Amino acid sequence: MSPVVLIRGVAGCWSPVGSRRSPQLPNSPLPNLVSSFVDTFVDFSVTGIFLPNPPSPPFSKTSYPSHDRLIAVGDLHGDLLKSKQALRLAGLIDSQDRWSGGSSTLVQVGDVLDRGGQELKILYFLEKLKRQAVKVGGNVITMNGNHEIMNIDRNFFCVHPSGLDEFQNWAGWFSTGNNMKQLCDGLQKPKDLYDGIPSTFPGIKQQYMNGFRARIAALRPQGPIATRFLSKNLTVLVVGESVFVHGGILPEHVDYGLERINEDVRDWITGSRETVSSDLVRTRNSLLWLRKFSNETAEDCDCSLLEHALSTIPGARRMIMGHTIQRGGINGACNNRAIRIDVGMSQGCINGLPEVLEISEDSGLRILTSNPSDHQNRHDLLIPEQHGPREVEVQA
Amino acid sequence: MGQDQSKAVDSPADPKTEESSSPSAHNSPPSMESLLAEATAFGNEDANASLEAKAQKALECPCIQNLRSGPCGSQFSAAFLCFLKSTAEEKGSDCVQPFVALQSCIQTNPNAFPKEVLENDEAETQEKPSEDYKIIPPRWAVEPTTSPKTKL
């Protein structure tokens, strides 16, 4: 039962004089407000999250000076609950899930995607924290893991069924949002979400077809989720003496140029570049797949290669990596020049105890570990010392 | 139920001020009737009247009349109105109720906001994606008659 609407004329509509159907100026406020409303409504419907007002913070830089306090978190793989536990453990979020880290820096070293069903919720959550942190001098830097690139490449080998559900739900709301925008004169007609995507794939169970189509639409280069979130990821990062990368860096990667690497990957995701070199992000010795410095048996790590790589990055004294699950928790190899922070915390991995690495001016390197009594089944992985911070163990 | 004509503002609204936050005493999303009542009651507060009037005016704009019609038109109007008036740091976060109402309506009426089929769209859908367009599926999604190791 809508109210009687009188078309009063143009003064109240902030649009130029003309007939009802005349085109409005592109910067006329109302269509932009409609667009903004639709985006907010879709975001809320998909994740329950309202993002702090735009703009999204600017692209992260490749290198930063060393910071008062930095927290590094490993692979999250679609487990929102464990992700929040890790962040809360580090004092970065409060009980209301708001940024409480002040001017701290958070670095997440990739692999948000795959193996779990809350991938989008994590992406949105990290974006929310990014916007909140920036307002109080903090910083949240997200990075690409191999699983981000796999998904952009339509390699869905490690997708969890609940992951398909989340994306299918997203696609439904996003499409509705597009339809709503289409119905508003003055807004550019959104492109069809599924443009160019086949309606079916041979050999796939019919019930999953829509889920895969949704995932492709979202994550392919120029896809809405790829553009909004993944294009903001760094692939390599230097903060002070610490180098961050998902898998590992070799001298040839440094030769190529760290900033160039970040630009190449970003440009590929946003569609400015057709391709990105597989040596950077897909091959066994690429930045995102390397395990040479992550062997759980520390003696098997190629420490001289690590030293060589570090020596080519000015000021670098250690490399901090995710990607390879460390069943004993965060640890260091090669005289703590390689710090391995993937603890497999996702339920889709080994449901590992949440741990984070803290790097601070006051206390140097510390591992912050969660209260063992919360994980009744994990006695075999308890660190015998104390709860709370412990010095990084040298295993090499 | 008609719009309150006497609230007309003669001068064109300034786009810059329309986004500025003004103090809002309302926490719960108002109904249309209460909006009118409040607009009248707070007629003395210029800032509120301005926000109210602008919000009401926004609803009259031709560009959203399509959105305001159909089975979810009133839910859209309520949600959009609330959003317009929201001064929260996360704009719209104080509009959960009308947002949820709109969600429910859309779920009940999947065609509430139908896609406009334009001539251009039809031309685009004629183009078939290249046969090289493949995905690598997870094992659990593969039809049993096909070898799971086949890259499709």
Contacts between the chains, C-beta under 8 A, distances in Angstrom:
chain1	res1	chain2	res2	distance
A	1	B	1	7.7
A	1	B	74	6.5
A	2	B	68	5.9
A	2	B	69	7.5
A	2	B	73	5.3
A	2	B	74	5.3
A	2	B	77	6.4
A	3	B	1	4.6
A	3	B	2	6.4
A	3	B	3	6.3
A	3	B	32	6.1
A	4	B	1	6.8
A	4	B	2	4.6
A	4	B	3	7.0
A	5	B	3	7.2
A	5	B	59	7.4
A	5	B	60	5.8
A	5	B	65	6.9
A	5	B	68	7.3
A	6	B	2	7.7
A	6	B	3	6.3
A	6	B	60	6.8
A	7	B	60	6.9
A	7	B	62	6.3
A	8	B	8	7.4
A	8	B	57	7.8
A	8	B	60	5.8
A	11	B	9	7.7
A	11	B	10	7.1
A	11	B	11	7.6
A	11	B	12	5.1
A	11	B	13	7.8
A	12	B	8	7.4
A	12	B	9	6.9
A	12	B	13	7.0
A	12	B	57	3.7
A	12	B	60	6.2
A	12	B	61	7.5
A	13	B	57	6.9
A	13	B	58	7.7
A	13	B	60	7.0
A	13	B	61	4.1
A	13	B	62	6.9
A	13	B	63	7.6
A	14	B	12	6.9
A	14	B	13	5.5
A	14	B	15	6.2
A	14	B	18	7.7
A	14	B	61	8.0
A	15	B	61	7.2
A	15	B	62	8.0
A	15	B	63	7.6
A	20	B	62	4.6
A	21	B	62	7.4
A	24	B	63	6.5
A	27	B	15	7.8
A	29	B	15	4.7
A	29	B	18	5.8
A	29	B	19	7.7
A	30	B	58	5.9
A	30	B	61	5.3
A	30	B	63	6.1
A	30	B	64	7.4
A	31	B	63	5.8
A	33	B	58	7.2
A	33	B	83	7.8
A	33	B	84	6.6
A	34	B	63	7.1
A	34	B	64	6.1
A	34	B	67	7.5
A	34	B	80	7.3
A	36	B	83	7.9
A	36	B	91	7.6
A	37	B	79	7.4
A	37	B	80	5.4
A	37	B	83	4.6
A	37	B	84	7.8
A	37	B	92	7.3
A	40	B	83	6.5
A	40	B	91	6.6
A	40	B	92	4.4
A	41	B	79	6.7
A	41	B	83	7.9
A	41	B	92	7.6
A	41	B	99	6.0
A	41	B	102	6.9
A	44	B	92	7.2
A	44	B	96	7.8
A	44	B	99	5.7
A	45	B	99	7.7
A	45	B	103	5.6
A	50	B	88	7.8
A	50	B	90	3.8
A	50	B	91	7.5
A	50	B	92	5.7
A	50	B	93	3.9
A	51	B	90	6.3
A	52	B	89	5.8
A	52	B	90	5.2
A	53	B	89	6.5
A	53	B	90	6.8
A	53	B	91	5.6
A	154	B	134	7.2
A	154	B	135	4.4
A	154	B	136	6.8
A	155	B	135	7.6
A	155	B	136	4.4
A	156	B	135	5.9
A	156	B	136	6.0
A	156	B	137	5.7
A	156	B	138	5.8
A	156	B	141	7.8
A	157	B	136	5.2
A	157	B	137	7.3
A	157	B	138	5.6
A	157	B	139	7.9
A	158	B	138	6.8
A	159	B	138	5.1
A	161	B	140	6.6
A	164	B	141	7.9
A	175	B	115	7.7
A	176	B	106	6.0
A	176	B	113	6.0
A	178	B	115	7.7
A	179	B	113	4.4
A	179	B	114	6.4
A	179	B	115	4.9
A	179	B	116	7.7
A	180	B	67	6.1
A	180	B	76	7.9
A	180	B	113	4.9
A	182	B	115	6.8
A	182	B	116	5.1
A	183	B	64	7.9
A	183	B	66	4.1
A	183	B	67	5.2
A	183	B	113	6.1
A	183	B	116	7.1
A	184	B	63	5.0
A	184	B	64	5.7
A	184	B	66	7.2
A	184	B	67	6.3
A	185	B	62	6.6
A	185	B	63	4.3
A	185	B	66	8.0
A	186	B	63	4.8
A	187	B	63	7.8
A	189	B	116	7.9
A	189	B	118	7.3
A	192	B	121	6.5
A	192	B	124	6.9
A	192	B	125	7.9
A	195	B	124	6.4
A	196	B	127	7.7
A	196	B	129	5.4
A	197	B	129	6.6
A	197	B	133	7.6
A	198	B	128	7.8
A	198	B	129	4.9
A	198	B	133	5.7
A	201	B	134	7.7
A	201	B	135	5.9
A	201	B	137	7.6
A	201	B	152	6.1
A	202	B	152	5.6
A	203	B	137	7.6
A	203	B	142	6.0
A	203	B	143	5.2
A	203	B	146	4.3
A	203	B	150	6.7
A	203	B	152	4.6
A	204	B	135	7.8
A	204	B	137	5.6
A	204	B	141	5.6
A	204	B	142	6.7
A	204	B	143	6.7
A	204	B	152	7.0
A	205	B	141	5.6
A	205	B	142	7.2
A	205	B	143	5.7
A	208	B	137	7.9
A	208	B	141	4.7
A	212	B	135	6.2
A	212	B	137	7.2
A	212	B	141	7.5
A	216	B	135	7.0
